[in-house]
Amino acid sequence: MDTGWWTEYTRFVIALSTIINPIGAVPVFLSATRDFSTREKRMTARVTSLAVGGVLVASALSGEALLEVMGTSLAAFRVGGGIVILLMAIAMLTARGDDPHPRQLSPTSEEQSIASIGVVPLGIPLLAGPGAISTSVIQMQRGAGLVHAVLVAASIVLVAFFCWIVLRNAERVAAFIGPVGLNVISRLFGLLLSAIAMETIANGLKGLFPILAG
């Protein structure tokens, strides 16, 4: 590597952070965890960031072989992920106001809810979606050797840590914006999220059926 080798990984961190966009995911996070206590939200933020880091590191190290082992392709992953994101967007658009009587979770159901929501759909595919996975795979293929693999993995961990910081402080963002503003932003982001979902599905369908690309 030359003296400017670090710029490659800096660009990767910036690109991956932009694609994942944890700040834009704050309304989704708050919508999905609206009935959770502060402790539960922080646990969900931790699970989500761990899921993002784990999936992207595994994807980078294994490449497209991971999807092949699972019996699927990146195009199929795009379609499935897009559908999940679309369902999440619809839920945001049709959500009612804050419930004055939040549901109480037992310890068992609490852990299951945090794990399920944190991993899917927050971690996958909202944050660690096809774009982030493909970016990680491509970055790993740009070099070789143990040092390169460690630096790529470290870059992903750094981005996952950034996601944790943002999601852990999501309530502060909500307090600053206010309930009305958050409600408006949540629905606006739900609309934008539905557009992203449809584009993701369309790109996936083009990959599965090349004839659709014209």
C-alpha positions as a Markdown table, in Angstrom:
| # | Residue | x | y | z |
|---|---|---|---|---|
| 1 | Met | 0.0 | 0.0 | 0.0 |
| 2 | Asp | 1.2 | 3.6 | -0.7 |
| 3 | Thr | 1.2 | 6.4 | 1.8 |
| 4 | Gly | -2.4 | 7.3 | 0.9 |
| 5 | Trp | -3.8 | 3.9 | 1.5 |
| 6 | Trp | -5.9 | 5.1 | 4.4 |
| 7 | Thr | -8.0 | 7.3 | 2.1 |
| 8 | Glu | -9.5 | 4.2 | 0.5 |
| 9 | Tyr | -10.9 | 3.1 | 3.8 |
| 10 | Thr | -12.0 | 6.6 | 4.8 |
| 11 | Arg | -14.0 | 6.8 | 1.6 |
| 12 | Phe | -15.5 | 3.4 | 2.4 |
| 13 | Val | -16.6 | 4.6 | 5.9 |
| 14 | Ile | -18.1 | 7.8 | 4.5 |
| 15 | Ala | -19.9 | 5.9 | 1.6 |
| 16 | Leu | -21.2 | 3.2 | 3.9 |
| 17 | Ser | -22.4 | 5.7 | 6.5 |
| 18 | Thr | -24.3 | 7.6 | 3.8 |
| 19 | Ile | -25.9 | 4.4 | 2.4 |
| 20 | Ile | -27.0 | 3.2 | 5.9 |
| 21 | Asn | -28.1 | 6.7 | 6.9 |
| 22 | Pro | -28.8 | 6.0 | 10.6 |
| 23 | Ile | -30.0 | 9.6 | 11.1 |
| 24 | Gly | -32.7 | 9.2 | 8.5 |
| 25 | Ala | -33.7 | 5.9 | 10.3 |
| 26 | Val | -34.4 | 7.7 | 13.6 |
| 27 | Pro | -38.2 | 8.2 | 12.8 |
| 28 | Val | -38.5 | 4.5 | 11.9 |
| 29 | Phe | -36.7 | 3.5 | 15.1 |
| 30 | Leu | -38.9 | 5.6 | 17.3 |
| 31 | Ser | -42.0 | 4.4 | 15.5 |
| 32 | Ala | -41.0 | 0.7 | 15.9 |
| 33 | Thr | -40.1 | 1.2 | 19.6 |
| 34 | Arg | -42.9 | 3.7 | 20.5 |
| 35 | Asp | -44.1 | 1.4 | 23.3 |
| 36 | Phe | -40.7 | 0.6 | 24.7 |
| 37 | Ser | -39.2 | 2.1 | 27.8 |
| 38 | Thr | -35.9 | 4.1 | 27.6 |
| 39 | Arg | -34.0 | 1.0 | 28.7 |
| 40 | Glu | -35.7 | -1.1 | 26.1 |
| 41 | Lys | -35.0 | 1.4 | 23.4 |
| 42 | Arg | -31.3 | 1.5 | 24.3 |
| 43 | Met | -31.2 | -2.3 | 24.2 |
| 44 | Thr | -32.9 | -2.2 | 20.8 |
| 45 | Ala | -30.3 | 0.3 | 19.6 |
| 46 | Arg | -27.6 | -2.0 | 20.7 |
| 47 | Val | -29.1 | -5.1 | 19.1 |
| 48 | Thr | -29.7 | -3.1 | 15.8 |
| 49 | Ser | -26.1 | -1.9 | 15.7 |
| 50 | Leu | -24.7 | -5.4 | 16.4 |
| 51 | Ala | -27.0 | -6.8 | 13.7 |
| 52 | Val | -25.7 | -4.2 | 11.2 |
| 53 | Gly | -22.1 | -4.8 | 12.1 |
| 54 | Gly | -22.4 | -8.6 | 12.1 |
| 55 | Val | -24.3 | -8.8 | 8.8 |
| 56 | Leu | -22.0 | -6.5 | 7.0 |
| 57 | Val | -18.8 | -8.0 | 8.3 |
| 58 | Ala | -20.0 | -11.5 | 7.5 |
| 59 | Ser | -21.1 | -10.3 | 4.0 |
| 60 | Ala | -17.7 | -8.7 | 3.4 |
| 61 | Leu | -15.8 | -11.7 | 4.4 |
| 62 | Ser | -17.9 | -14.3 | 2.6 |
| 63 | Gly | -19.0 | -12.2 | -0.4 |
| 64 | Glu | -21.8 | -13.3 | -2.6 |
| 65 | Ala | -21.1 | -16.9 | -1.4 |
| 66 | Leu | -23.2 | -16.1 | 1.7 |
| 67 | Leu | -26.3 | -15.5 | -0.4 |
| 68 | Glu | -25.5 | -18.5 | -2.5 |
| 69 | Val | -25.3 | -20.7 | 0.6 |
| 70 | Met | -28.7 | -19.4 | 1.6 |
| 71 | Gly | -30.0 | -20.3 | -1.8 |
| 72 | Thr | -30.7 | -16.8 | -2.9 |
| 73 | Ser | -29.2 | -14.0 | -4.9 |
| 74 | Leu | -28.6 | -10.3 | -4.3 |
| 75 | Ala | -31.5 | -9.5 | -6.7 |
| 76 | Ala | -33.8 | -11.7 | -4.7 |
| 77 | Phe | -32.5 | -10.1 | -1.5 |
| 78 | Arg | -33.4 | -6.7 | -3.0 |
| 79 | Val | -37.0 | -7.8 | -3.7 |
| 80 | Gly | -37.5 | -9.3 | -0.3 |
| 81 | Gly | -35.9 | -6.5 | 1.5 |
| 82 | Gly | -37.9 | -3.9 | -0.4 |
| 83 | Ile | -41.1 | -5.6 | 0.5 |
| 84 | Val | -40.2 | -5.6 | 4.2 |
| 85 | Ile | -39.3 | -1.9 | 4.0 |
| 86 | Leu | -42.5 | -1.2 | 2.2 |
| 87 | Leu | -44.5 | -2.8 | 4.9 |
| 88 | Met | -42.6 | -0.7 | 7.5 |
| 89 | Ala | -43.4 | 2.4 | 5.5 |
| 90 | Ile | -47.1 | 1.6 | 5.3 |
| 91 | Ala | -47.1 | 1.1 | 9.1 |
| 92 | Met | -45.5 | 4.5 | 9.6 |
| 93 | Leu | -48.0 | 6.2 | 7.2 |
| 94 | Thr | -51.0 | 4.7 | 8.9 |
| 95 | Ala | -49.8 | 4.9 | 12.5 |
| 96 | Arg | -52.1 | 6.6 | 15.0 |
| 97 | Gly | -51.0 | 9.2 | 17.6 |
| 98 | Asp | -49.2 | 8.3 | 20.8 |
| 99 | Asp | -51.0 | 5.7 | 22.9 |
| 100 | Pro | -51.5 | 7.1 | 26.4 |
| 101 | His | -51.4 | 3.5 | 27.7 |
| 102 | Pro | -48.3 | 1.9 | 26.4 |
| 103 | Arg | -48.3 | -1.9 | 26.5 |
| 104 | Gln | -46.3 | -3.6 | 29.3 |
| 105 | Leu | -44.0 | -6.4 | 28.2 |
| 106 | Ser | -43.1 | -9.4 | 30.3 |
| 107 | Pro | -39.3 | -10.2 | 30.5 |
| 108 | Thr | -39.6 | -13.0 | 27.9 |
| 109 | Ser | -41.8 | -11.0 | 25.4 |
| 110 | Glu | -39.6 | -8.0 | 26.0 |
| 111 | Glu | -36.5 | -9.8 | 24.9 |
| 112 | Gln | -38.3 | -11.4 | 21.9 |
| 113 | Ser | -39.6 | -8.0 | 20.8 |
| 114 | Ile | -36.3 | -6.3 | 21.1 |
| 115 | Ala | -34.5 | -9.1 | 19.3 |
| 116 | Ser | -37.1 | -9.3 | 16.5 |
| 117 | Ile | -37.4 | -5.5 | 15.9 |
| 118 | Gly | -33.7 | -4.8 | 16.4 |
| 119 | Val | -32.7 | -7.4 | 13.8 |
| 120 | Val | -35.6 | -7.2 | 11.4 |
| 121 | Pro | -36.6 | -4.8 | 10.1 |
| 122 | Leu | -34.4 | -2.1 | 11.7 |
| 123 | Gly | -31.0 | -3.9 | 11.3 |
| 124 | Ile | -32.0 | -5.8 | 8.2 |
| 125 | Pro | -32.9 | -4.6 | 5.7 |
| 126 | Leu | -33.5 | -1.0 | 6.7 |
| 127 | Leu | -29.9 | -0.2 | 7.7 |
| 128 | Ala | -27.9 | -3.2 | 6.5 |
| 129 | Gly | -29.8 | -3.5 | 3.2 |
| 130 | Pro | -28.7 | -4.6 | -0.3 |
| 131 | Gly | -26.8 | -1.4 | -0.9 |
| 132 | Ala | -24.8 | -1.6 | 2.2 |
| 133 | Ile | -24.1 | -5.3 | 1.7 |
| 134 | Ser | -23.1 | -4.9 | -1.9 |
| 135 | Thr | -20.8 | -2.0 | -1.0 |
| 136 | Ser | -19.1 | -4.1 | 1.7 |
| 137 | Val | -18.6 | -7.0 | -0.7 |
| 138 | Ile | -17.2 | -4.7 | -3.4 |
| 139 | Gln | -14.8 | -3.0 | -0.9 |
| 140 | Met | -13.5 | -6.4 | 0.2 |
| 141 | Gln | -12.8 | -7.4 | -3.4 |
| 142 | Arg | -10.7 | -4.3 | -4.0 |
| 143 | Gly | -7.8 | -5.8 | -2.0 |
| 144 | Ala | -6.3 | -8.9 | -0.6 |
| 145 | Gly | -4.6 | -10.1 | 2.5 |
| 146 | Leu | -5.3 | -10.2 | 6.2 |
| 147 | Val | -4.5 | -6.5 | 6.8 |
| 148 | His | -7.0 | -5.4 | 4.1 |
| 149 | Ala | -9.7 | -7.7 | 5.6 |
| 150 | Val | -9.1 | -6.4 | 9.1 |
| 151 | Leu | -9.3 | -2.8 | 7.9 |
| 152 | Val | -12.5 | -3.4 | 6.1 |
| 153 | Ala | -14.0 | -5.1 | 9.1 |
| 154 | Ala | -12.8 | -2.3 | 11.4 |
| 155 | Ser | -14.4 | 0.3 | 9.1 |
| 156 | Ile | -17.7 | -1.6 | 9.3 |
| 157 | Val | -17.5 | -1.8 | 13.1 |
| 158 | Leu | -16.9 | 2.0 | 13.2 |
| 159 | Val | -20.0 | 2.7 | 11.1 |
| 160 | Ala | -22.0 | 0.3 | 13.3 |
| 161 | Phe | -20.8 | 2.2 | 16.4 |
| 162 | Phe | -22.0 | 5.4 | 14.7 |
| 163 | Cys | -25.4 | 3.8 | 14.2 |
| 164 | Trp | -25.5 | 2.9 | 17.9 |
| 165 | Ile | -24.7 | 6.4 | 19.0 |
| 166 | Val | -27.4 | 7.9 | 16.8 |
| 167 | Leu | -30.2 | 5.4 | 17.7 |
| 168 | Arg | -29.3 | 5.5 | 21.4 |
| 169 | Asn | -29.9 | 9.2 | 21.4 |
| 170 | Ala | -33.1 | 9.0 | 19.2 |
| 171 | Glu | -35.3 | 10.2 | 22.1 |
| 172 | Arg | -33.3 | 13.4 | 22.5 |
| 173 | Val | -34.0 | 14.1 | 18.8 |
| 174 | Ala | -37.7 | 13.4 | 19.4 |
| 175 | Ala | -37.7 | 15.7 | 22.5 |
| 176 | Phe | -36.1 | 18.5 | 20.4 |
| 177 | Ile | -38.5 | 18.2 | 17.5 |
| 178 | Gly | -41.6 | 17.6 | 19.6 |
| 179 | Pro | -44.4 | 15.1 | 19.2 |
| 180 | Val | -46.2 | 17.0 | 16.4 |
| 181 | Gly | -43.0 | 17.6 | 14.4 |
| 182 | Leu | -41.9 | 14.0 | 15.0 |
| 183 | Asn | -45.3 | 12.8 | 13.8 |
| 184 | Val | -45.0 | 14.9 | 10.6 |
| 185 | Ile | -41.4 | 13.7 | 10.0 |
| 186 | Ser | -42.4 | 10.1 | 10.6 |
| 187 | Arg | -45.1 | 10.2 | 8.0 |
| 188 | Leu | -42.9 | 12.1 | 5.6 |
| 189 | Phe | -40.1 | 9.6 | 6.0 |
| 190 | Gly | -42.6 | 6.8 | 5.6 |
| 191 | Leu | -43.6 | 8.2 | 2.2 |
| 192 | Leu | -39.9 | 8.6 | 1.2 |
| 193 | Leu | -39.3 | 5.1 | 2.6 |
| 194 | Ser | -42.1 | 3.7 | 0.4 |
| 195 | Ala | -40.4 | 5.2 | -2.7 |
| 196 | Ile | -37.1 | 3.7 | -1.7 |
| 197 | Ala | -38.8 | 0.4 | -1.2 |
| 198 | Met | -40.4 | 0.4 | -4.6 |
| 199 | Glu | -37.1 | 1.4 | -6.2 |
| 200 | Thr | -35.4 | -1.5 | -4.4 |
| 201 | Ile | -38.0 | -3.9 | -5.5 |
| 202 | Ala | -37.8 | -2.7 | -9.1 |
| 203 | Asn | -34.0 | -3.1 | -9.2 |
| 204 | Gly | -34.4 | -6.5 | -7.7 |
| 205 | Leu | -36.9 | -7.5 | -10.3 |
| 206 | Lys | -34.7 | -6.3 | -13.1 |
| 207 | Gly | -31.9 | -8.5 | -11.7 |
| 208 | Leu | -34.2 | -11.5 | -11.5 |
| 209 | Phe | -35.8 | -10.8 | -14.9 |
| 210 | Pro | -33.3 | -9.0 | -17.2 |
| 211 | Ile | -36.0 | -8.6 | -19.8 |
| 212 | Leu | -37.7 | -5.9 | -17.6 |
| 213 | Ala | -34.6 | -3.7 | -18.0 |
| 214 | Gly | -35.4 | -3.3 | -21.6 |
